[in-house]
Amino acid sequence: MEGGRSLPVDAKAALKGRLPALAARIRRSLKPKRVMAITEELTPVVEDILALGLGCPVMLDHGKPFRLDGAGGKNGAVREALAISASG
């Protein structure tokens, strides 16, 4: 993948192509209570992830995947989302 902000078209297509297998794995093997999208590389496929019907909520940061690079205090947003999710 490129170091820039947007994914190359082929990388986006590759992500989309793997989503059905990902969904099957999540539903059948992992059976999570919730899924958290982490890394801005998933931004182009967030809507596709939400449409997968994973059987559990998909946690996002204001409609976008969480970032872990610490820019803008986003690590705090991840911790806060996990705390809220665990308490309710």
N, C-alpha and C positions, 0 to 999 in steps of 0.2 A: 504494500500500500504506500501511497505517496505521503510525504511529510506535511503536505498542505492541509488546509481545513476541510476540503471536500474530497470525497472518495472518487476514484476513477470509476467510470461507468461499469467496467468489467468487475470491479470489486463490489459495487452495489448489486450487480446481477448475481455474483457469487453468494453474497449474503442472502439475497432473496431466495436463491435456489436451495440453500441449506435450511431455510425456515421450517418446511414441513417435517424434516427429520428431527430438527430441534424440538418442535412441538410434540412429536410422538415420544421422544425421549423424556421430555418433561412430564407429559401426562402418564406414561406407562411406568417409567422407572423411578423418577425422582419424586413425583407426587408432592410438590411443595405446597405450603400454605400461601405463599406469595412469591413473585418473581420480581427482581429489581434489575432494571436495565442500567448498566454501568459502562460507560465510555461513549464519548460523543461520536465515535465511528458508527454507532447504531442509529443515529439521528435519521438518516434517509429511509430506514425501514421500520421506524417506530409504529406507524400506522399498520403496517403488515403484521408486526408482532402483536399488536392489540387485537387484530382480526383473527388470530390463530385459535382463539377459544381454548386457552390453556387450562381452564378449570380453576383458576385462582387469579387474584388481582395482580396486575402488572404495575409496580410502583415506578413513578416517574417524577422528575423534578420540574414541575410546571409544564408538563407535556413533553419534556425532553429527557434523554437519559442523564443520569448523574455523572458528574466528572470527578475523577479522583486525583487530578493533578494539583489540587490545592488552590487553583486560580479562583479568586473571588470568594474564598471561604466555602467552596462547595463540599469539602470534606465534612464540614459541620452539617450541611444539608443531608448528607447520607446518614450521619449519626442520628440526627433529629428524626428522619423518616423511619429509621429502624426502631428508635425508641417509641415513637407513636404507634407503629405497627405492632410491636411487642406488647404494648399496654392495652390494645383494643382489638 
